[in-house]
Amino acid sequence: MPQATFYFPTGFLWGTATASHQVEGGNTNNNWSAWEEQPGRIHAGERSGLACDWWGGRWREDLDRAAEAGQNAHRMSLEWSRIQPAPDRWDEAALDHYRTIVRGMVERGMTPLITLHHFTDPLWLTEQGGWESEKTPDLFAAYVRRAVEALQEYASLWVTINEPNVYTYSGFISGEFPPGKHDMGLGFRVMANLVRGHARAYAAIHALQRHARAGIALHYRGFVPARRWLPLDGLVAGVQHRLFNQVFPRALTDGTLDFITSRVRVPEAAHTQDFLGVNYFTRDHVAFAPLLPLQAFGRNFFPADADLSGTGYLANDPEGMFEALRWAHGYGLPLVVTENGVEDANDGMRPRYLAQHVHQVWRAVNFNWQIKGYFHWSLVDNFEWERGWSQRFGLWELDVETQARRKRPSADLYAAICRENGLSSAMVTRYAPEVYSNLFPG
């Protein structure tokens, strides 16, 4: 059997990613806490509750485990509603709390990557119209200034907005996220305001930190024509790709938001990315479906022989990771894999998923594409939005009732990757032997 190691560049960032509402617990002043109170919104009526109790201090032990496992970075988000609980009030104690966490990362030898908006909005903001309002970009910039002022001693890597495409689609088109609307025109207005919000946040960050690097984290979804011989399948797959993947980062490149049916200039947004964050999980096959206008007339599905996750939510499609990075490379920016992982309570798929996807990142690195880091989703099981606790993405299992953590085998695989700064044949032999011949052909 061939023995080899796929090494990554010196200084490559290896970490995990978390988000405030999903791990902190006790968030009661944002739109998601209100959404959880509405019947039928969350799987099985579940609530975030204590989540992973990070606000209560359990972040210390979780970051200890991450650092001991060789992770040299961590991506976390801030909760706007804690920092600005009312339009006219800032909570310095909350800022101090976040300062303690971020300082704790640095003390553990971890580079912080801080996300400023990860799906949640303060209740007072939603009462004023949220991101439907033209006032929100300026309100967001004011919050960003306050947060960066507080944390700039310890952090200089910033994600302004996480997955603006998912926030727009799920909240205003498919309706699975708050406010649960189904209005394509409204979705366009929200996305335009998110572009403006990013541009103002980018300017605010660089006014405070000239050396800072700021960008977005985009959820990249691959769309493959189900029948390559049928032009209509190729057409709808292309439209879905353009609407979901292209619109937002293109606006940050040339200052034009082009939603196919609507177009607006946002010139201040042009050239406001220092890096592009890529969240990749899977690819869809797409067939023309004339009765599905809100999905751009496409029916999305996984092939019958797909390697599916526990609930069937994701297919293990590592080639899609390479295609995502190829697409992102086209923007000519440094890239960071800001999320990648799989829901897998039994940890049967995760080891091979992790090994295969890290291998695809290595392939991309060896084309001399500027890939600076990889953040696995997630460090510990957390509250997965409308899917509640039904999906377990953590390297560490969480008992929601007792807050006990239990290490999954894939945590040891990821630790070996982080410590080696590479993926070796010995690791794959031990943790994912079923894909050995795929990764190390004889």
C-alpha positions in Angstrom: 0.0 0.0 0.0 1.4 3.4 -0.9 2.4 5.7 2.0 2.2 9.4 1.5 1.1 12.7 3.2 -0.7 15.6 1.5 0.9 18.6 3.2 -0.5 22.1 3.4 1.4 25.4 3.4 3.2 26.6 6.5 0.8 28.9 8.5 -2.4 27.3 7.1 -5.3 27.9 9.5 -7.0 24.8 10.9 -10.0 25.3 13.1 -13.7 24.7 13.7 -16.6 27.1 13.4 -19.4 28.1 15.7 -22.2 30.7 15.8 -23.5 32.7 18.7 -27.2 31.6 18.8 -26.2 28.0 18.1 -23.8 27.7 21.0 -24.3 30.5 23.6 -27.7 29.7 25.1 -30.0 32.1 26.8 -30.5 34.3 23.8 -34.0 35.8 24.3 -33.7 39.2 22.5 -33.3 38.2 18.9 -35.6 37.2 16.0 -34.7 33.5 16.3 -35.7 33.3 20.0 -39.1 34.7 18.9 -39.2 32.3 16.0 -38.7 29.3 18.3 -41.8 30.3 20.3 -44.0 30.0 17.2 -45.6 26.5 16.8 -44.4 24.5 13.8 -41.3 26.6 13.1 -38.7 24.3 14.6 -38.3 20.5 14.2 -40.3 18.7 16.9 -40.9 22.1 18.6 -37.4 22.1 20.0 -35.7 25.2 21.3 -32.1 26.4 21.6 -32.4 26.8 25.4 -28.9 26.6 26.9 -27.5 25.5 23.6 -23.9 24.6 24.4 -23.8 27.0 27.4 -21.0 29.1 26.0 -22.5 32.2 27.6 -22.3 30.4 30.9 -18.6 29.6 30.4 -18.5 26.2 28.7 -16.5 27.9 25.8 -13.4 27.5 28.0 -13.5 23.7 28.0 -14.5 23.5 24.3 -11.7 25.8 23.2 -9.3 23.9 25.5 -10.2 20.7 23.6 -9.8 22.4 20.2 -6.4 23.8 21.1 -5.2 20.4 22.6 -6.3 18.9 19.3 -3.9 21.1 17.3 -6.4 23.6 16.0 -4.6 27.0 15.6 -7.7 29.0 14.8 -11.4 29.3 15.6 -14.3 31.0 13.9 -17.0 32.4 16.2 -19.8 35.0 15.8 -21.0 37.9 17.9 -24.7 38.3 19.0 -25.8 41.8 18.0 -28.7 41.7 20.4 -26.4 41.2 23.3 -24.1 44.0 22.3 -26.9 46.4 21.5 -30.0 45.2 23.4 -32.0 48.3 22.5 -31.6 51.0 19.8 -30.2 53.5 22.3 -28.2 51.2 24.6 -24.9 49.4 24.3 -24.0 46.6 26.8 -20.4 47.0 27.9 -20.6 43.8 30.0 -21.5 41.8 26.8 -18.5 43.4 25.0 -16.3 42.5 27.9 -17.6 38.9 27.8 -16.7 38.6 24.1 -13.4 40.2 24.7 -12.6 37.5 27.3 -13.5 34.8 24.9 -11.5 36.2 22.0 -8.5 36.8 24.3 -8.9 33.2 25.4 -8.5 32.1 21.9 -5.3 34.1 21.5 -4.0 32.8 24.8 -4.6 29.2 23.5 -2.5 30.0 20.4 -5.6 30.3 18.1 -6.2 32.9 15.5 -9.7 34.4 15.9 -12.0 34.7 12.8 -14.9 36.8 14.0 -18.3 36.8 12.2 -20.3 40.0 12.9 -23.7 38.8 11.6 -24.7 35.1 11.6 -28.5 35.0 10.8 -29.8 36.6 14.0 -31.1 40.2 14.4 -32.1 42.1 17.6 -35.8 42.1 18.2 -35.8 45.9 18.2 -34.3 45.9 14.7 -37.0 43.5 13.4 -39.6 45.8 14.9 -38.2 48.6 12.7 -38.3 46.5 9.6 -35.1 44.5 9.8 -33.1 44.2 6.6 -36.2 45.3 4.6 -35.5 48.8 5.9 -33.1 51.2 4.2 -32.0 52.3 7.6 -30.5 49.0 8.6 -27.2 49.2 6.8 -26.2 52.2 8.8 -27.4 50.6 12.0 -25.4 47.5 11.2 -22.3 49.7 10.6 -22.7 51.4 14.0 -22.8 48.0 15.7 -19.8 46.8 13.7 -17.8 49.9 14.8 -18.6 49.2 18.4 -17.7 45.5 18.2 -14.4 46.1 16.3 -13.4 48.8 18.7 -13.8 46.4 21.5 -12.0 43.4 19.9 -9.4 44.9 17.7 -6.6 44.2 20.2 -7.1 40.5 19.6 -8.7 40.1 16.2 -8.1 41.3 12.7 -9.9 38.7 10.6 -13.6 39.6 10.1 -16.6 38.0 8.3 -19.1 40.8 8.0 -22.1 38.6 7.0 -22.5 34.9 7.1 -24.4 33.3 4.1 -26.3 36.4 2.9 -27.7 34.2 0.2 -29.2 31.7 2.7 -30.4 34.6 5.0 -32.3 36.0 2.0 -33.6 32.8 0.4 -34.7 31.1 3.7 -36.2 34.2 5.2 -37.9 35.9 2.3 -38.4 33.3 -0.5 -38.7 29.8 1.0 -39.9 31.0 4.4 -38.1 28.5 6.6 -36.3 31.3 8.5 -37.8 34.4 10.1 -39.7 36.4 9.0 -41.1 33.5 7.0 -42.0 35.4 3.8 -42.4 34.2 0.2 -41.7 37.2 -1.9 -38.9 37.3 -4.6 -39.1 41.1 -4.9 -38.7 41.5 -1.2 -35.8 39.1 -1.3 -34.1 41.4 -3.8 -34.6 44.4 -1.5 -33.2 42.6 1.5 -30.2 41.4 -0.5 -29.5 44.9 -1.7 -29.6 46.2 1.8 -27.2 43.4 2.9 -24.8 44.4 0.2 -25.0 48.0 1.5 -24.6 46.8 5.1 -21.5 44.8 4.1 -20.0 47.8 2.3 -20.6 50.1 5.3 -19.2 47.5 7.7 -16.1 47.0 5.5 -15.4 50.7 5.5 -15.9 50.9 9.3 -13.5 48.0 9.9 -10.8 49.5 7.8 -11.2 52.9 9.4 -10.4 51.3 12.7 -7.9 48.7 11.5 -5.9 49.5 8.4 -4.3 46.0 8.4 -7.6 44.2 8.9 -8.9 41.6 6.4 -12.7 41.4 5.9 -15.0 39.5 3.7 -18.2 37.5 3.6 -18.8 33.7 4.1 -20.9 32.5 1.2 -22.8 29.3 1.2 -21.8 27.7 -2.1 -24.2 25.1 -3.3 -23.2 23.1 -6.4 -26.0 22.6 -9.0 -25.5 19.8 -11.6 -27.9 19.3 -14.5 -29.7 16.0 -13.8 -29.8 15.1 -17.5 -26.8 16.7 -19.2 -28.4 16.0 -22.6 -31.5 18.1 -21.8 -30.9 21.9 -22.3 -33.7 22.8 -19.9 -31.9 21.0 -17.0 -28.7 22.9 -17.8 -30.6 26.2 -18.0 -32.3 25.9 -14.6 -29.1 24.6 -12.9 -27.3 27.7 -14.4 -30.0 30.0 -13.2 -29.9 28.5 -9.7 -26.1 28.8 -9.6 -26.3 32.5 -10.7 -29.0 33.5 -8.2 -27.7 31.5 -5.2 -23.9 31.6 -5.6 -23.1 34.5 -7.9 -25.3 37.5 -7.1 -23.8 38.6 -3.8 -20.0 38.2 -4.3 -20.4 39.7 -7.8 -21.9 42.8 -6.3 -18.9 43.1 -4.0 -16.7 42.9 -7.0 -18.3 45.4 -9.5 -20.9 47.2 -7.4 -23.9 45.8 -9.3 -26.5 43.6 -7.8 -28.1 41.7 -10.7 -31.0 39.4 -9.6 -31.9 38.6 -13.3 -35.3 40.2 -12.9 -34.0 43.2 -11.0 -30.8 45.2 -11.1 -29.4 47.9 -8.9 -26.1 49.7 -8.6 -24.4 49.8 -5.2 -21.1 51.4 -6.2 -19.8 51.7 -2.7 -19.7 47.9 -2.5 -17.2 47.4 -5.3 -13.9 45.9 -4.3 -14.9 45.4 -0.6 -13.5 41.9 -0.1 -10.1 41.1 1.2 -10.9 37.4 1.1 -13.8 35.2 0.2 -15.1 32.7 2.7 -16.6 29.5 1.2 -19.1 27.4 3.1 -19.5 24.1 1.2 -21.5 21.0 2.3 -22.9 19.3 -0.8 -24.2 19.5 -4.4 -27.6 19.1 -5.9 -28.7 17.5 -9.1 -31.3 19.7 -10.8 -34.1 18.8 -13.2 -36.4 21.2 -15.0 -39.7 21.6 -13.0 -42.2 24.2 -14.5 -44.4 24.2 -11.3 -41.6 25.3 -9.0 -41.1 29.1 -9.7 -39.5 29.8 -6.3 -36.8 27.3 -7.1 -36.1 28.9 -10.5 -38.2 26.1 -12.0 -35.8 23.4 -10.9 -36.4 20.2 -8.8 -33.3 19.5 -6.6 -32.4 16.1 -5.4 -29.5 13.7 -4.7 -28.8 10.8 -7.0 -30.1 7.4 -6.0 -26.6 6.0 -5.3 -25.5 9.1 -3.2 -23.6 8.6 0.0 -26.2 10.3 2.3 -25.9 11.6 5.8 -28.0 10.3 8.7 -31.2 12.2 7.9 -30.6 12.4 4.2 -30.0 16.1 4.5 -26.5 16.1 2.8 -24.8 13.9 0.2 -21.1 13.3 0.5 -19.9 14.9 -2.7 -16.2 15.9 -2.3 -15.7 16.8 -6.0 -18.1 19.6 -5.3 -15.6 21.1 -2.9 -13.0 21.3 -5.6 -15.6 22.9 -7.9 -16.6 25.4 -5.2 -12.9 26.4 -4.8 -12.4 26.6 -8.5 -15.3 29.0 -8.8 -14.2 31.1 -5.8 -10.6 31.3 -7.2 -12.1 33.1 -10.2 -12.6 36.2 -8.0 -8.8 36.5 -7.6 -8.9 36.8 -3.8 -7.5 34.8 -0.9 -9.9 32.0 0.0 -10.9 30.5 3.4 -13.1 27.4 3.8 -15.2 28.9 6.5 -17.5 25.9 6.9 -17.5 22.3 5.8 -18.9 19.3 7.6 -21.7 16.7 7.8 -24.5 15.9 10.2 -23.7 12.4 11.5 -24.8 11.4 15.0 -23.2 8.0 14.7 -19.9 9.3 13.2 -20.0 6.6 10.5 -19.8 8.9 7.5 -17.9 11.9 9.0 -14.4 10.4 8.9 -14.5 9.6 5.2 -16.4 12.9 4.5 -13.7 14.8 6.3 -10.8 13.0 4.7 -12.2 13.3 1.2 -13.0 17.0 1.5 -9.7 17.9 3.1 -8.1 16.0 0.2 -10.0 18.2 -2.3 -8.8 21.4 -0.5 -5.2 20.0 -0.8 -5.8 19.5 -4.6 -6.9 23.1 -4.9 -3.9 24.3 -2.8 -1.6 22.5 -5.3 -2.9 24.6 -8.1 -1.4 27.5 -6.2 -4.9 28.9 -5.4 -4.7 31.2 -2.4 -6.4 29.0 0.2 -5.5 30.2 3.7 -7.5 28.0 6.0 -10.1 25.3 6.7 -12.8 25.5 9.4 -14.7 22.4 10.1 -18.4 22.7 11.0 -18.6 22.2 13.9 -16.6 21.8 17.1 -19.5 20.5 19.2 -23.1 19.6 18.4 -25.2 22.8 18.3 -28.7 24.0 17.6 -29.2 23.8 13.9 -31.8 26.5 13.2 -35.2 25.2 11.9 -33.8 21.7 12.2 -33.4 22.0 15.9 -31.3 19.3 17.6 -32.1 16.7 14.9 -28.8 17.1 13.2 -25.4 16.5 14.9 -22.5 18.2 13.2 -20.1 18.2 16.1 -16.7 16.6 16.4 -17.8 16.3 20.0 -21.3 15.0 20.8 -23.4 17.1 23.1 -26.0 15.8 25.6 -28.4 18.7 25.6 -29.9 17.8 28.9 -26.7 17.4 30.9 -24.3 19.5 28.8 -21.9 16.5 28.8 -19.5 16.2 25.9 -18.3 13.0 24.3 -15.5 12.8 21.8 -16.4 11.2 18.5 -13.7 9.3 16.6 -13.6 11.9 13.8 -12.3 14.4 16.4 -9.1 12.3 16.6 -8.8 12.2 12.8 -9.1 16.0 12.6 -6.6 16.4 15.4 -4.1 14.3 13.5 -4.7 16.4 10.4 -4.2 19.7 12.3 -1.1 18.5 14.1 0.5 17.2 10.9 -0.7 20.1 8.8 -1.6 17.5 6.3 -3.6 14.3 5.6 -1.6 11.1 5.6 -2.2 7.6 4.3 -1.8 6.3 7.9 -4.7 8.5 9.0 -7.0 7.3 6.3 -6.0 3.7 6.9 -7.0 4.1 10.6 -10.1 6.3 10.4 -11.5 5.9 6.9 -10.1 2.8 5.2 -13.1 2.5 2.9 -11.8 5.5 0.9 -8.1 4.7 1.0 -7.8 3.4 -2.5 -9.7 6.5 -3.7 -7.3 8.9 -2.0 -4.1 6.9 -2.4 -4.4 4.8 -5.6 -1.7 2.2 -6.0 
